Amino acid sequence: MTRWQERSERGAEGEVAGESVAAMERASSTRILRMASVAEETAYAQLGLPVTAWPTPRLPMLKDSDNVEHFLTVFERLATAAGWPEQLWAIHLVPLLDGKARSAYVAMEPRDALDYACVKNAILQKFEISPETYRLRFHNDVVGEDESPRELYVRIKGLYEKWMLPNTKTKEQIGETIILEQFLKVVNPDLRSWILERDLGRTEPRFTTERPFPCAQDEREACTSNTDST
């Protein structure tokens, strides 16, 4: 057998292997679609609603190379426009997941797998997106190329809502977050680190009642301004 024949055979074997992998992926996607269809019919039946009550918009698969935030925003707007009950959103979303997003879904607790908010949160975490991500963008984002003032306003407002989650907090909790944000900008780095280590996620910071500050000789030193803060 000549060298060229060997290369040709190896290439043919590679093509067959590639086709086998592609066929397996298609079969997996088909199984997921069938499972989702059965789950959808069951859920609609439990709600006492006909499956055909809401049209199904055509949506692409979510790939790892896609902007996951844009994808979820489009999905939510289409789901709202189609009139889908929110308790069925997860069932409609799951067949569209691929790669990291599907891995995130598979790793979820079964009791959370039909809760759209839980599924969305798991996907965003898989892509390393959290409220802290939105906080940094809110403070540090710049005007995009060809971005109109209205588009900029809408984007900043969206970052605020994803950072603060105003629908899940009281106005007092939101105010406390803003006050703490400003406080951490002006105190010295040692105190800031001490607070963040102990108070991350707390509404009422522990430092308001604890004395003395462990990172400073007195409170005046603790509140020394730091011009390099972010």
C-alpha positions in Angstrom: 0.0 0.0 0.0 1.4 3.4 -1.0 1.8 6.3 1.4 -1.0 8.1 -0.3 -3.4 5.2 0.0 -2.6 5.0 3.7 -3.4 8.7 4.1 -6.6 8.3 2.1 -7.7 5.4 4.3 -6.9 7.3 7.5 -8.8 10.3 6.2 -11.8 8.1 5.3 -11.7 6.5 8.8 -11.6 10.0 10.4 -14.6 11.1 8.3 -16.6 8.0 9.4 -15.7 8.7 13.0 -16.7 12.3 12.6 -20.0 11.3 11.1 -20.6 8.8 14.0 -20.1 11.5 16.5 -22.4 13.9 14.7 -25.0 11.1 14.4 -24.7 10.5 18.2 -25.2 14.2 18.9 -28.3 14.4 16.6 -29.7 11.3 18.3 -29.1 12.9 21.7 -30.8 16.1 20.7 -33.7 14.1 19.3 -34.1 12.2 22.6 -34.0 15.5 24.5 -36.7 17.0 22.3 -38.9 14.0 22.7 -38.5 14.1 26.5 -39.2 17.8 26.5 -42.3 17.2 24.4 -43.6 14.6 26.8 -42.9 16.9 29.8 -44.6 19.8 28.1 -47.7 17.8 27.4 -47.8 16.5 31.0 -47.3 20.1 32.4 -50.0 21.5 30.2 -52.4 18.7 31.2 -51.7 19.4 34.9 -52.5 23.1 34.3 -55.7 22.0 32.5 -54.5 23.8 29.3 -54.4 22.5 25.7 -50.9 22.1 24.3 -51.8 24.1 21.2 -52.9 27.1 23.3 -49.6 28.9 22.7 -47.5 29.1 19.5 -43.9 28.0 19.6 -41.4 30.5 18.2 -38.5 29.0 16.3 -35.3 29.5 18.3 -31.8 28.5 17.6 -29.7 26.2 19.9 -27.6 28.0 22.5 -23.9 27.4 21.6 -20.9 28.1 23.8 -19.8 30.8 21.4 -23.1 32.6 21.7 -23.8 35.6 24.1 -25.7 33.7 26.7 -27.2 36.8 28.3 -28.6 38.0 24.9 -30.0 34.5 24.2 -31.8 34.3 27.5 -33.2 37.8 27.1 -34.5 37.0 23.6 -36.0 33.7 24.9 -37.8 35.4 27.8 -39.3 38.1 25.5 -40.5 35.5 23.0 -41.9 33.4 25.8 -43.8 36.4 27.1 -45.0 37.3 23.6 -46.1 33.7 23.0 -48.1 33.7 26.3 -46.3 30.7 27.8 -47.0 30.3 31.5 -43.7 31.0 33.3 -43.8 27.7 35.1 -43.3 26.1 31.7 -40.4 28.2 30.5 -37.8 25.7 31.6 -39.5 23.0 29.6 -39.3 25.1 26.5 -35.7 26.2 27.2 -34.0 22.9 27.9 -34.2 21.5 24.3 -32.3 24.6 23.1 -29.3 24.0 25.4 -26.0 22.7 24.2 -22.4 22.5 25.5 -21.8 24.2 28.8 -25.4 25.3 29.2 -26.6 21.7 28.9 -23.9 20.5 31.3 -25.1 23.0 33.8 -28.7 21.8 33.5 -27.7 18.1 33.8 -25.8 18.9 37.0 -28.8 20.5 38.7 -30.9 18.9 41.4 -34.0 17.3 39.9 -36.3 19.3 42.1 -34.9 22.5 40.6 -34.7 21.4 37.0 -38.3 22.6 36.1 -37.8 26.0 37.8 -36.8 28.5 35.1 -35.2 30.9 37.6 -33.0 28.0 38.9 -32.1 26.8 35.4 -31.2 30.4 34.3 -29.1 30.9 37.4 -27.3 27.6 36.9 -26.5 28.5 33.2 -25.2 32.0 34.1 -23.0 30.5 36.9 -21.6 28.0 34.4 -20.6 31.0 32.3 -19.2 32.8 35.4 -21.9 35.5 35.4 -23.2 36.7 38.7 -24.6 39.9 40.4 -21.0 40.9 41.1 -20.4 40.8 37.3 -23.3 43.3 36.8 -22.1 45.5 39.6 -18.7 45.9 38.0 -20.3 46.5 34.6 -22.7 49.1 36.1 -19.8 51.1 37.4 -17.2 50.5 34.7 -19.1 50.2 31.5 -18.4 52.6 28.6 -20.6 53.8 25.7 -20.7 51.3 23.0 -19.8 52.1 19.4 -22.9 53.6 17.6 -24.9 53.3 20.9 -27.6 55.9 21.2 -28.4 57.7 24.5 -31.6 55.7 24.8 -29.8 52.4 24.2 -27.1 53.4 26.8 -29.8 54.2 29.3 -31.7 50.9 28.8 -28.4 48.9 29.1 -27.4 50.7 32.3 -30.9 50.2 33.7 -30.7 46.5 32.9 -27.3 46.2 34.6 -28.7 47.9 37.7 -31.7 45.5 37.8 -29.5 42.4 37.4 -27.1 43.7 40.1 -29.6 44.9 42.6 -32.5 42.4 41.9 -35.0 45.0 43.0 -38.0 42.6 42.7 -36.5 40.5 45.5 -35.4 43.3 47.8 -37.1 46.0 49.9 -36.2 49.7 49.3 -34.3 49.6 52.6 -32.1 46.7 51.5 -31.4 48.4 48.2 -30.5 51.6 50.1 -28.2 49.7 52.4 -26.4 48.2 49.5 -25.8 51.6 47.9 -24.6 53.0 51.2 -22.2 50.1 51.7 -20.9 50.5 48.2 -20.0 54.1 48.8 -18.6 53.4 52.2 -16.2 50.7 50.8 -15.0 53.3 48.3 -13.6 55.6 50.9 -12.3 53.4 53.7 -8.7 52.0 53.8 -8.0 48.7 52.0 -7.5 46.7 55.2 -10.9 47.6 56.5 -12.5 47.0 53.1 -11.0 43.5 53.0 -12.2 42.7 56.6 -15.7 43.8 55.8 -16.0 41.9 52.5 -14.6 38.7 54.1 -17.3 38.8 56.9 -20.2 40.7 55.4 -20.5 39.5 51.8 -24.2 39.0 51.1 -25.4 40.6 54.3 -27.9 43.4 54.2 -26.9 45.0 57.5 -23.0 45.0 57.8 -21.6 43.5 60.9 -19.1 46.4 61.3 -21.9 48.8 62.3 -22.1 47.1 65.7 -18.6 45.5 66.2 -15.8 47.5 67.8 -12.9 47.9 67.7 -12.1 47.5 64.0 -9.4 44.7 64.0 -7.5 46.3 61.1 -7.0 49.7 62.6 -5.8 51.3 65.8 -8.9 53.4 66.0 -11.9 54.3 64.0 -10.4 57.5 62.5 -7.6 55.4 61.0 -10.1 52.8 59.7 -12.0 55.5 57.8 -8.9 57.0 56.1 -9.8 57.6 52.5 -8.3 55.5 49.8 -8.0 57.1 46.4 -7.1 53.8 44.7 -10.4 52.0 45.5 -12.7 50.7 42.8 
